[in-house]
Amino acid sequence: MTGDTLTIFSEFLGTMFLILLGDGVVAAVSLKKSKAEGAGWVAVTMGWGAAVTLAVYIAGFMGPAHLNPAVTLGFAIIGDFEWALVIPFILAQIAGAILGGVLVWLTYLAHFRETTDQGAILGTFATGAEIRDNTANILSEVIGTFVLVFGLLAFGQNSFTEGLNPLVVGVLILSIGLSLGGSTGYAINPARDLGPRIAHQFLPIANKGDSKWEYSWIPIVGPMLGAVVAALLYLVII
């Protein structure tokens, strides 16, 4: 593979690894009889930080390693990414996230059978608010994604992070999770929520309940709005 095909595939592959490792830690903490059961929120945020770092390294030798539609949109707005590739990137990211969700299910197949808590099962795949308040929930996603995308745009202009960006991005994800993620579970990435939620909808998991599609627009719209605000502020400053 060469050219655009390779970069699009890199988004698919990188996002698959992102979800496999990120939702994998959620499964480890949430599902019954896992060795990490009950390890708690700090373990989840640390796992997601490591997942992002590793996924960026994996995808980065083939492409820009956005792995997030909000990031792709942000870079397109500031002129650092081709608009013609925005939709193909987003579709590849969502497809990779679906596969990642399926692989988490296969990895923890026996533990899903032991788990009857529908919230824990869905939470392994998708995010959800601890307190349902659409205004507060979408603001949480906007603010978290604003921090993420503005940080990524700034890293690109910062000589201090040169060569260390994947590690710094992992720390950024960890910080967002610890500081801003307690309300909604910090999707800050539409593909991260939508792809695994689709997997949850169709996988044959006993006692899984519904996929809470009435909430699903928040981790899509919120991150995209946050990316727009971050990119526009970046353009004003630069």
N, C-alpha and C positions, 0 to 999 in steps of 0.2 A: 504493500500500500504506500502511496505517496500523496503529497499535497493535501488538499482539503479532506480527502477521504481518510487519511491517516489522522488528521487533527480531530475530525468528527469522531472517529473510532476511539481516540484517546479519551474523549469526554465520556463516551459510553463505558469504557473499561475503568477509568478512574472513578466515576460515580458508582459503579458496581462495587469496587473495593471500599469506597467511602461508606456505603450503606452496610455492606457485609461486616465491616469492623465497627462502625458506629452503632448500628442497631444491634449488632452482636453483643456489645457490652450492655445494652439495655436488656436484651434477652437474658444475659447471664445474671443480671441483678434482679430481674423481675419474675422469672419463671420458677416454678416449683422444682425443688431438688437439684437445682444448679449449685455448683460449688461456691458461686459468688452471690447466691440469693441473699437479698437484704443488705448488700454492700453499700447502697445509698447513693445519693445525688452526686457527691464528690467523685465517686468512682465513675459514674456516668459521664460527667463533664471531662474528667481526665481521659477517659476512653475516647470520647469524641474528638478531643484535641489531638490525641495521637493518631486517630483514624484520618483526620484531615491532613496532617503532616505526611503520613505514609502515602495516602492517595495522591497528593500533589506530587510527591517524588515519583510515584509510579507513572502518572500520566504526563509529567513534565518533560520527559525526554522526547515525547511525540507531539506535544502541543502546548497551549497556554495553561492548561489545567485549571479551568474555571470551576468545573464540577458543580455549578450552581447557576440557574437562570438569572438570578439577581446580579451576580457578578458579571455574567456575559452582557446583560443590559447596561450595567454601569460602565464597562469598558467601551461599549459601542457608543454611548452618549458622549463620552469625552474624546471620541475619535481614535481610540487605540484598538478598535476591533471592527471588522467589516460587518455592516448591517446585513449583507446577503447571507452571512453564516449564522446569524442570531437564531433563527428558527431551527435550522438543522442541529445546532449545538443543543438547544433546549430539548428537542425531541430525543437526541442521543442521551442526554442527562437523565431524562425521565425513564427511558428504556433501561439504562444501566441501573437506575434506582429500583425498578421493578425486579430485575434479576437479582440485585443485592438482597432485596426482601425475601425472595424465594430461597436464596442460599442460606439466609439466617434461619428460615423455617426448617430447611433440611438439616442444618447443623444441630438444631435444638428440637428435633422432631419428637423425641420421647418426652421432653419436658413440656412441650405444648400439650401432649396428651394428659399430663399430670396436672395441668393448670386449669382451674375452673373460673378464675377471676377474669371476666371479660375486659375490664379496664386494663389489666396487666397484659393481656394478649394484644389488644389494640395498641397499647403504649409501646410494645416492642416494634411495631411498624410505623406508627404515626404519632404526631404530637396532639396535645389536647390541653385546654386551659384548666387550671385548678379551680378557678372561679369564672363561670361563663358570663362575660360582659363584653359584647362585641366591640364596643369603643375601646375599652381598656386592653382587650386582647390584641386588637389590630395595632394599637399604639405600641404595645410591647414588641410586636414583630417589626414594626417600622423602625423603632429606635435601635433594636438589636442589629438589624440588617444595615441600618445607617452606619453604625460603628464598624461593622464588618467591611462594608464596601469602601467607606472612606479610608479605613486603615489599609486596605489592599491598594487603593489608588495612591496613597501616600508612600507605601513601601516601594512602589515602582520608581519614585523620585528620590529615594533616601539611600545615600551611600552606606549608611550604617548597617543596613540589612542586606547588602549585596552578597549573594551566594548563600544566604541563610533564610531566604523568604519562606520556604516551607515550614521551617522550625518556628519562625516568628508568627506565621499564620496559625499554627497549632496553639501557640500561647494565646493568641488573640481569641480563638474559639473557646479555649479554656476559660479565659477571663469573662467573655460574654456569657458563657454558661453559668459560671459561679455568680456573677453580678446581676445579670439581666434575664436569666433563663428560668427562674423559679415560677413565673406566672403561667407561661404557655408551653414550656419545654423547649423554647428557642429553636423553632424550625430554621429561621433565617435563610431558608433555601427551599423554594417551591418544589423542586424535584425530590428533595430529601423527605418531604411529607407526602406528596402526591403519588410518587412511584410505589413506595411500600404500602400506602393505603389501597392502591389498586390491587397489589398482591394480596393484601388482607381480604379484600372483597371476594377474590376468586379462589383462594387456597382452601382446601378441605380441612379446616381446623374445627375440631369439636368445641362447642361452647364458646365460639368466638364472638357472638353477638353481631351487631351491625357495625359498619365502618364509619359511622358518624359523618356522613357527607354534608350534613347541615353546617358543620364547623369547617370543612375543608377549604372554603374560600379564604379564610383568614390567613393561613400559612402560605397562600399563593399571593394574594393582593398585598398583604402587609410587607413582605420582603421586596416585592417589585417597587412599591412606593418608597420604601427606605433606600433602595438603590438609586432611584431617580433623584431623591433629595441629596444623597451623598455625592452623586456625579455632578449635579448642578452647583453645589457648594464648591466642589473641587474646581470647576471651571471658573467660578467667580474669583477664587483665590489665586489660581494660576494665571 
